[in-house]
């Protein structure tokens, strides 16, 4: 197994542990944050990356990936914060026997789903806007290809202009 596969699996395990630790409501907020983050970032990253490129120069593809990730994480965490408040309101329900255990198991499942989507979407963008040596790592990874295919459910959230850019520019 390539080293990159091991690193990806460790990150995915972190998402599962996150879900197990925080439970269903928090993990649901994180999953909705992932989808919302992808939606907002996909619509805002290109103009911001172009503006940033005009200021600092460098690799436009690297700036696209970094800006996408920054917007994605910001929106994801803001939605997660809203669900954290909801979780605090409903915390009193955990006095029901076994509810906390079920809450954590469902959270672990949602953590896995969120991890697949976050890592897959990140790898999707890194493969569409390649910069050395990330493209080589993704090409050598079986896990990365599986995650990219699994995250394809979020691709419709990405504007058609980016899909056209990718197909016409060969990126």
Beta strands, then each sheet from edge to edge (+ up, - down):
end
